[in-house]
Amino acid sequence: MASREKACLACDGRGLLMDDEEWQYTCKICNGDGFMPQHASVANRQLANMDETNRILD
């Protein structure tokens, strides 16, 4: 895993997020890289396209 100061806080440096049904999807904060400086602002603040069960659609 990446160092804590450069790891994405949302996905903890893994690049993937998991919902409550264990579906994995790419982290929208770091775009799957797993790295984001803690002081950086989030560039993508648009709403995600989701289905009726709140799964992110790409």
PDB file with one MODEL, atoms N, CA, C and O in Angstrom:
MODEL        1
ATOM      1  N   MET A   1       0.838  -1.181   0.000  1.00  0.00           N
ATOM      2  CA  MET A   1       0.000   0.000   0.000  1.00  0.00           C
ATOM      3  C   MET A   1       0.882   1.243   0.000  1.00  0.00           C
ATOM      4  O   MET A   1       2.025   1.213   0.456  1.00  0.00           O
ATOM      5  N   ALA A   2       0.335   2.318  -0.513  1.00  0.00           N
ATOM      6  CA  ALA A   2       1.074   3.575  -0.608  1.00  0.00           C
ATOM      7  C   ALA A   2       1.249   4.206   0.768  1.00  0.00           C
ATOM      8  O   ALA A   2       0.584   3.832   1.734  1.00  0.00           O
ATOM      9  N   SER A   3       2.164   5.176   0.832  1.00  0.00           N
ATOM     10  CA  SER A   3       2.331   5.875   2.103  1.00  0.00           C
ATOM     11  C   SER A   3       1.057   6.635   2.439  1.00  0.00           C
ATOM     12  O   SER A   3       0.344   7.083   1.541  1.00  0.00           O
ATOM     13  N   ARG A   4       0.770   6.781   3.713  1.00  0.00           N
ATOM     14  CA  ARG A   4      -0.488   7.388   4.171  1.00  0.00           C
ATOM     15  C   ARG A   4      -0.646   8.834   3.728  1.00  0.00           C
ATOM     16  O   ARG A   4      -1.771   9.303   3.557  1.00  0.00           O
ATOM     17  N   GLU A   5       0.443   9.542   3.540  1.00  0.00           N
ATOM     18  CA  GLU A   5       0.304  10.949   3.179  1.00  0.00           C
ATOM     19  C   GLU A   5      -0.050  11.147   1.711  1.00  0.00           C
ATOM     20  O   GLU A   5      -0.482  12.236   1.334  1.00  0.00           O
ATOM     21  N   LYS A   6       0.118  10.134   0.875  1.00  0.00           N
ATOM     22  CA  LYS A   6      -0.228  10.254  -0.536  1.00  0.00           C
ATOM     23  C   LYS A   6      -1.377   9.346  -0.946  1.00  0.00           C
ATOM     24  O   LYS A   6      -1.838   9.428  -2.084  1.00  0.00           O
ATOM     25  N   ALA A   7      -1.848   8.491  -0.063  1.00  0.00           N
ATOM     26  CA  ALA A   7      -2.926   7.562  -0.397  1.00  0.00           C
ATOM     27  C   ALA A   7      -4.267   8.286  -0.429  1.00  0.00           C
ATOM     28  O   ALA A   7      -4.510   9.203   0.355  1.00  0.00           O
ATOM     29  N   CYS A   8      -5.118   7.870  -1.331  1.00  0.00           N
ATOM     30  CA  CYS A   8      -6.472   8.423  -1.427  1.00  0.00           C
ATOM     31  C   CYS A   8      -7.243   8.060  -0.160  1.00  0.00           C
ATOM     32  O   CYS A   8      -7.242   6.905   0.267  1.00  0.00           O
ATOM     33  N   LEU A   9      -7.892   9.038   0.429  1.00  0.00           N
ATOM     34  CA  LEU A   9      -8.636   8.786   1.661  1.00  0.00           C
ATOM     35  C   LEU A   9      -9.909   7.980   1.426  1.00  0.00           C
ATOM     36  O   LEU A   9     -10.346   7.252   2.317  1.00  0.00           O
ATOM     37  N   ALA A  10     -10.500   8.095   0.264  1.00  0.00           N
ATOM     38  CA  ALA A  10     -11.748   7.395  -0.016  1.00  0.00           C
ATOM     39  C   ALA A  10     -11.538   5.883  -0.163  1.00  0.00           C
ATOM     40  O   ALA A  10     -12.308   5.095   0.386  1.00  0.00           O
ATOM     41  N   CYS A  11     -10.505   5.481  -0.895  1.00  0.00           N
ATOM     42  CA  CYS A  11     -10.289   4.050  -1.154  1.00  0.00           C
ATOM     43  C   CYS A  11      -9.106   3.481  -0.384  1.00  0.00           C
ATOM     44  O   CYS A  11      -8.781   2.304  -0.539  1.00  0.00           O
ATOM     45  N   ASP A  12      -8.461   4.288   0.437  1.00  0.00           N
ATOM     46  CA  ASP A  12      -7.315   3.881   1.250  1.00  0.00           C
ATOM     47  C   ASP A  12      -6.146   3.377   0.393  1.00  0.00           C
ATOM     48  O   ASP A  12      -5.402   2.485   0.799  1.00  0.00           O
ATOM     49  N   GLY A  13      -6.002   3.970  -0.802  1.00  0.00           N
ATOM     50  CA  GLY A  13      -4.878   3.641  -1.662  1.00  0.00           C
ATOM     51  C   GLY A  13      -5.064   2.427  -2.539  1.00  0.00           C
ATOM     52  O   GLY A  13      -4.137   2.049  -3.256  1.00  0.00           O
ATOM     53  N   ARG A  14      -6.224   1.802  -2.510  1.00  0.00           N
ATOM     54  CA  ARG A  14      -6.450   0.598  -3.315  1.00  0.00           C
ATOM     55  C   ARG A  14      -6.957   0.892  -4.724  1.00  0.00           C
ATOM     56  O   ARG A  14      -6.761   0.085  -5.633  1.00  0.00           O
ATOM     57  N   GLY A  15      -7.613   2.048  -4.915  1.00  0.00           N
ATOM     58  CA  GLY A  15      -8.151   2.381  -6.231  1.00  0.00           C
ATOM     59  C   GLY A  15      -9.537   1.816  -6.483  1.00  0.00           C
ATOM     60  O   GLY A  15     -10.165   2.121  -7.498  1.00  0.00           O
ATOM     61  N   LEU A  16     -10.010   0.996  -5.564  1.00  0.00           N
ATOM     62  CA  LEU A  16     -11.338   0.390  -5.699  1.00  0.00           C
ATOM     63  C   LEU A  16     -12.167   0.660  -4.456  1.00  0.00           C
ATOM     64  O   LEU A  16     -11.646   0.709  -3.342  1.00  0.00           O
ATOM     65  N   LEU A  17     -13.446   0.831  -4.661  1.00  0.00           N
ATOM     66  CA  LEU A  17     -14.401   0.941  -3.563  1.00  0.00           C
ATOM     67  C   LEU A  17     -15.339  -0.249  -3.630  1.00  0.00           C
ATOM     68  O   LEU A  17     -15.493  -0.852  -4.691  1.00  0.00           O
ATOM     69  N   MET A  18     -15.966  -0.597  -2.521  1.00  0.00           N
ATOM     70  CA  MET A  18     -16.877  -1.730  -2.479  1.00  0.00           C
ATOM     71  C   MET A  18     -18.161  -1.296  -1.787  1.00  0.00           C
ATOM     72  O   MET A  18     -18.127  -0.620  -0.759  1.00  0.00           O
ATOM     73  N   ASP A  19     -19.298  -1.692  -2.363  1.00  0.00           N
ATOM     74  CA  ASP A  19     -20.567  -1.353  -1.726  1.00  0.00           C
ATOM     75  C   ASP A  19     -20.957  -2.440  -0.733  1.00  0.00           C
ATOM     76  O   ASP A  19     -20.199  -3.384  -0.509  1.00  0.00           O
ATOM     77  N   ASP A  20     -22.140  -2.306  -0.138  1.00  0.00           N
ATOM     78  CA  ASP A  20     -22.554  -3.254   0.891  1.00  0.00           C
ATOM     79  C   ASP A  20     -22.854  -4.644   0.347  1.00  0.00           C
ATOM     80  O   ASP A  20     -22.931  -5.595   1.125  1.00  0.00           O
ATOM     81  N   GLU A  21     -23.024  -4.791  -0.952  1.00  0.00           N
ATOM     82  CA  GLU A  21     -23.228  -6.108  -1.564  1.00  0.00           C
ATOM     83  C   GLU A  21     -21.941  -6.662  -2.156  1.00  0.00           C
ATOM     84  O   GLU A  21     -21.963  -7.642  -2.901  1.00  0.00           O
ATOM     85  N   GLU A  22     -20.814  -6.027  -1.822  1.00  0.00           N
ATOM     86  CA  GLU A  22     -19.469  -6.420  -2.218  1.00  0.00           C
ATOM     87  C   GLU A  22     -19.207  -6.286  -3.713  1.00  0.00           C
ATOM     88  O   GLU A  22     -18.356  -6.993  -4.253  1.00  0.00           O
ATOM     89  N   TRP A  23     -19.924  -5.390  -4.394  1.00  0.00           N
ATOM     90  CA  TRP A  23     -19.608  -5.034  -5.772  1.00  0.00           C
ATOM     91  C   TRP A  23     -18.453  -4.039  -5.711  1.00  0.00           C
ATOM     92  O   TRP A  23     -18.515  -3.067  -4.958  1.00  0.00           O
ATOM     93  N   GLN A  24     -17.413  -4.267  -6.489  1.00  0.00           N
ATOM     94  CA  GLN A  24     -16.274  -3.357  -6.502  1.00  0.00           C
ATOM     95  C   GLN A  24     -16.345  -2.467  -7.728  1.00  0.00           C
ATOM     96  O   GLN A  24     -16.755  -2.901  -8.805  1.00  0.00           O
ATOM     97  N   TYR A  25     -15.941  -1.217  -7.552  1.00  0.00           N
ATOM     98  CA  TYR A  25     -15.917  -0.266  -8.650  1.00  0.00           C
ATOM     99  C   TYR A  25     -14.770   0.710  -8.437  1.00  0.00           C
ATOM    100  O   TYR A  25     -14.258   0.871  -7.330  1.00  0.00           O
ATOM    101  N   THR A  26     -14.386   1.350  -9.524  1.00  0.00           N
ATOM    102  CA  THR A  26     -13.261   2.277  -9.506  1.00  0.00           C
ATOM    103  C   THR A  26     -13.574   3.485  -8.629  1.00  0.00           C
ATOM    104  O   THR A  26     -14.672   4.037  -8.691  1.00  0.00           O
ATOM    105  N   CYS A  27     -12.625   3.881  -7.833  1.00  0.00           N
ATOM    106  CA  CYS A  27     -12.780   5.042  -6.968  1.00  0.00           C
ATOM    107  C   CYS A  27     -12.930   6.296  -7.821  1.00  0.00           C
ATOM    108  O   CYS A  27     -12.086   6.568  -8.675  1.00  0.00           O
ATOM    109  N   LYS A  28     -13.993   7.059  -7.600  1.00  0.00           N
ATOM    110  CA  LYS A  28     -14.251   8.284  -8.359  1.00  0.00           C
ATOM    111  C   LYS A  28     -13.403   9.454  -7.867  1.00  0.00           C
ATOM    112  O   LYS A  28     -13.273  10.451  -8.578  1.00  0.00           O
ATOM    113  N   ILE A  29     -12.831   9.359  -6.683  1.00  0.00           N
ATOM    114  CA  ILE A  29     -12.022  10.447  -6.146  1.00  0.00           C
ATOM    115  C   ILE A  29     -10.635  10.466  -6.780  1.00  0.00           C
ATOM    116  O   ILE A  29     -10.172  11.520  -7.219  1.00  0.00           O
ATOM    117  N   CYS A  30      -9.969   9.319  -6.834  1.00  0.00           N
ATOM    118  CA  CYS A  30      -8.614   9.260  -7.385  1.00  0.00           C
ATOM    119  C   CYS A  30      -8.575   8.643  -8.781  1.00  0.00           C
ATOM    120  O   CYS A  30      -7.495   8.456  -9.340  1.00  0.00           O
ATOM    121  N   ASN A  31      -9.741   8.324  -9.353  1.00  0.00           N
ATOM    122  CA  ASN A  31      -9.851   7.689 -10.672  1.00  0.00           C
ATOM    123  C   ASN A  31      -9.123   6.354 -10.744  1.00  0.00           C
ATOM    124  O   ASN A  31      -8.607   5.984 -11.799  1.00  0.00           O
ATOM    125  N   GLY A  32      -9.079   5.631  -9.632  1.00  0.00           N
ATOM    126  CA  GLY A  32      -8.476   4.304  -9.599  1.00  0.00           C
ATOM    127  C   GLY A  32      -6.982   4.280  -9.400  1.00  0.00           C
ATOM    128  O   GLY A  32      -6.388   3.202  -9.357  1.00  0.00           O
ATOM    129  N   ASP A  33      -6.352   5.441  -9.278  1.00  0.00           N
ATOM    130  CA  ASP A  33      -4.905   5.480  -9.080  1.00  0.00           C
ATOM    131  C   ASP A  33      -4.490   5.071  -7.673  1.00  0.00           C
ATOM    132  O   ASP A  33      -3.439   4.460  -7.486  1.00  0.00           O
ATOM    133  N   GLY A  34      -5.309   5.405  -6.691  1.00  0.00           N
ATOM    134  CA  GLY A  34      -4.980   5.114  -5.308  1.00  0.00           C
ATOM    135  C   GLY A  34      -4.161   6.189  -4.639  1.00  0.00           C
ATOM    136  O   GLY A  34      -3.923   6.127  -3.433  1.00  0.00           O
ATOM    137  N   PHE A  35      -3.718   7.187  -5.408  1.00  0.00           N
ATOM    138  CA  PHE A  35      -2.882   8.253  -4.871  1.00  0.00           C
ATOM    139  C   PHE A  35      -3.577   9.597  -4.997  1.00  0.00           C
ATOM    140  O   PHE A  35      -4.126   9.927  -6.048  1.00  0.00           O
ATOM    141  N   MET A  36      -3.550  10.354  -3.942  1.00  0.00           N
ATOM    142  CA  MET A  36      -4.049  11.716  -3.958  1.00  0.00           C
ATOM    143  C   MET A  36      -3.467  12.425  -2.757  1.00  0.00           C
ATOM    144  O   MET A  36      -3.650  11.975  -1.626  1.00  0.00           O
ATOM    145  N   PRO A  37      -2.768  13.524  -2.978  1.00  0.00           N
ATOM    146  CA  PRO A  37      -2.241  14.268  -1.836  1.00  0.00           C
ATOM    147  C   PRO A  37      -3.368  14.721  -0.917  1.00  0.00           C
ATOM    148  O   PRO A  37      -4.443  15.092  -1.388  1.00  0.00           O
ATOM    149  N   GLN A  38      -3.131  14.693   0.367  1.00  0.00           N
ATOM    150  CA  GLN A  38      -4.155  15.033   1.347  1.00  0.00           C
ATOM    151  C   GLN A  38      -4.621  16.475   1.222  1.00  0.00           C
ATOM    152  O   GLN A  38      -5.762  16.779   1.570  1.00  0.00           O
ATOM    153  N   HIS A  39      -3.779  17.363   0.741  1.00  0.00           N
ATOM    154  CA  HIS A  39      -4.132  18.773   0.644  1.00  0.00           C
ATOM    155  C   HIS A  39      -4.763  19.134  -0.695  1.00  0.00           C
ATOM    156  O   HIS A  39      -5.167  20.281  -0.882  1.00  0.00           O
ATOM    157  N   ALA A  40      -4.860  18.195  -1.631  1.00  0.00           N
ATOM    158  CA  ALA A  40      -5.419  18.488  -2.948  1.00  0.00           C
ATOM    159  C   ALA A  40      -6.946  18.548  -2.882  1.00  0.00           C
ATOM    160  O   ALA A  40      -7.575  17.901  -2.045  1.00  0.00           O
ATOM    161  N   SER A  41      -7.513  19.325  -3.768  1.00  0.00           N
ATOM    162  CA  SER A  41      -8.970  19.391  -3.840  1.00  0.00           C
ATOM    163  C   SER A  41      -9.482  18.322  -4.799  1.00  0.00           C
ATOM    164  O   SER A  41      -8.759  17.881  -5.692  1.00  0.00           O
ATOM    165  N   VAL A  42     -10.706  17.917  -4.611  1.00  0.00           N
ATOM    166  CA  VAL A  42     -11.318  16.907  -5.461  1.00  0.00           C
ATOM    167  C   VAL A  42     -11.758  17.586  -6.749  1.00  0.00           C
ATOM    168  O   VAL A  42     -12.542  18.534  -6.714  1.00  0.00           O
ATOM    169  N   ALA A  43     -11.264  17.110  -7.879  1.00  0.00           N
ATOM    170  CA  ALA A  43     -11.554  17.743  -9.157  1.00  0.00           C
ATOM    171  C   ALA A  43     -12.923  17.350  -9.700  1.00  0.00           C
ATOM    172  O   ALA A  43     -13.598  18.173 -10.318  1.00  0.00           O
ATOM    173  N   ASN A  44     -13.340  16.115  -9.481  1.00  0.00           N
ATOM    174  CA  ASN A  44     -14.587  15.620 -10.054  1.00  0.00           C
ATOM    175  C   ASN A  44     -15.700  15.692  -9.011  1.00  0.00           C
ATOM    176  O   ASN A  44     -15.825  14.799  -8.174  1.00  0.00           O
ATOM    177  N   ARG A  45     -16.494  16.734  -9.060  1.00  0.00           N
ATOM    178  CA  ARG A  45     -17.583  16.900  -8.099  1.00  0.00           C
ATOM    179  C   ARG A  45     -18.949  16.718  -8.736  1.00  0.00           C
ATOM    180  O   ARG A  45     -19.954  17.120  -8.150  1.00  0.00           O
ATOM    181  N   GLN A  46     -19.013  16.122  -9.921  1.00  0.00           N
ATOM    182  CA  GLN A  46     -20.301  15.891 -10.551  1.00  0.00           C
ATOM    183  C   GLN A  46     -20.931  14.608 -10.006  1.00  0.00           C
ATOM    184  O   GLN A  46     -20.231  13.701  -9.555  1.00  0.00           O
ATOM    185  N   LEU A  47     -22.250  14.549 -10.055  1.00  0.00           N
ATOM    186  CA  LEU A  47     -22.958  13.395  -9.543  1.00  0.00           C
ATOM    187  C   LEU A  47     -22.691  12.179 -10.402  1.00  0.00           C
ATOM    188  O   LEU A  47     -22.574  12.284 -11.623  1.00  0.00           O
ATOM    189  N   ALA A  48     -22.597  11.040  -9.773  1.00  0.00           N
ATOM    190  CA  ALA A  48     -22.376   9.793 -10.492  1.00  0.00           C
ATOM    191  C   ALA A  48     -23.699   9.286 -11.050  1.00  0.00           C
ATOM    192  O   ALA A  48     -24.752   9.475 -10.440  1.00  0.00           O
ATOM    193  N   ASN A  49     -23.641   8.641 -12.212  1.00  0.00           N
ATOM    194  CA  ASN A  49     -24.809   8.025 -12.819  1.00  0.00           C
ATOM    195  C   ASN A  49     -25.073   6.705 -12.096  1.00  0.00           C
ATOM    196  O   ASN A  49     -24.228   5.811 -12.116  1.00  0.00           O
ATOM    197  N   MET A  50     -26.244   6.575 -11.453  1.00  0.00           N
ATOM    198  CA  MET A  50     -26.537   5.407 -10.629  1.00  0.00           C
ATOM    199  C   MET A  50     -27.832   4.733 -11.058  1.00  0.00           C
ATOM    200  O   MET A  50     -28.724   5.380 -11.608  1.00  0.00           O
ATOM    201  N   ASP A  51     -27.933   3.426 -10.806  1.00  0.00           N
ATOM    202  CA  ASP A  51     -29.177   2.713 -11.076  1.00  0.00           C
ATOM    203  C   ASP A  51     -30.062   2.750  -9.836  1.00  0.00           C
ATOM    204  O   ASP A  51     -29.723   3.401  -8.847  1.00  0.00           O
ATOM    205  N   GLU A  52     -31.201   2.048  -9.888  1.00  0.00           N
ATOM    206  CA  GLU A  52     -32.167   2.102  -8.779  1.00  0.00           C
ATOM    207  C   GLU A  52     -31.666   1.457  -7.498  1.00  0.00           C
ATOM    208  O   GLU A  52     -32.238   1.686  -6.432  1.00  0.00           O
ATOM    209  N   THR A  53     -30.601   0.647  -7.580  1.00  0.00           N
ATOM    210  CA  THR A  53     -30.034   0.046  -6.378  1.00  0.00           C
ATOM    211  C   THR A  53     -28.776   0.774  -5.921  1.00  0.00           C
ATOM    212  O   THR A  53     -27.998   0.244  -5.127  1.00  0.00           O
ATOM    213  N   ASN A  54     -28.576   2.004  -6.430  1.00  0.00           N
ATOM    214  CA  ASN A  54     -27.455   2.879  -6.051  1.00  0.00           C
ATOM    215  C   ASN A  54     -26.098   2.336  -6.456  1.00  0.00           C
ATOM    216  O   ASN A  54     -25.103   2.595  -5.779  1.00  0.00           O
ATOM    217  N   ARG A  55     -26.041   1.585  -7.553  1.00  0.00           N
ATOM    218  CA  ARG A  55     -24.760   1.148  -8.093  1.00  0.00           C
ATOM    219  C   ARG A  55     -24.324   2.163  -9.139  1.00  0.00           C
ATOM    220  O   ARG A  55     -25.143   2.644  -9.922  1.00  0.00           O
ATOM    221  N   ILE A  56     -23.060   2.481  -9.154  1.00  0.00           N
ATOM    222  CA  ILE A  56     -22.542   3.466 -10.097  1.00  0.00           C
ATOM    223  C   ILE A  56     -22.445   2.863 -11.478  1.00  0.00           C
ATOM    224  O   ILE A  56     -21.872   1.788 -11.657  1.00  0.00           O
ATOM    225  N   LEU A  57     -23.010   3.559 -12.462  1.00  0.00           N
ATOM    226  CA  LEU A  57     -22.964   3.130 -13.857  1.00  0.00           C
ATOM    227  C   LEU A  57     -21.925   3.972 -14.587  1.00  0.00           C
ATOM    228  O   LEU A  57     -21.818   5.175 -14.345  1.00  0.00           O
ATOM    229  N   ASP A  58     -21.171   3.356 -15.465  1.00  0.00           N
ATOM    230  CA  ASP A  58     -20.183   4.110 -16.252  1.00  0.00           C
ATOM    231  C   ASP A  58     -20.517   4.018 -17.701  1.00  0.00           C
ATOM    232  O   ASP A  58     -19.809   4.584 -18.534  1.00  0.00           O
TER     233      ASP A  58
ENDMDL
END
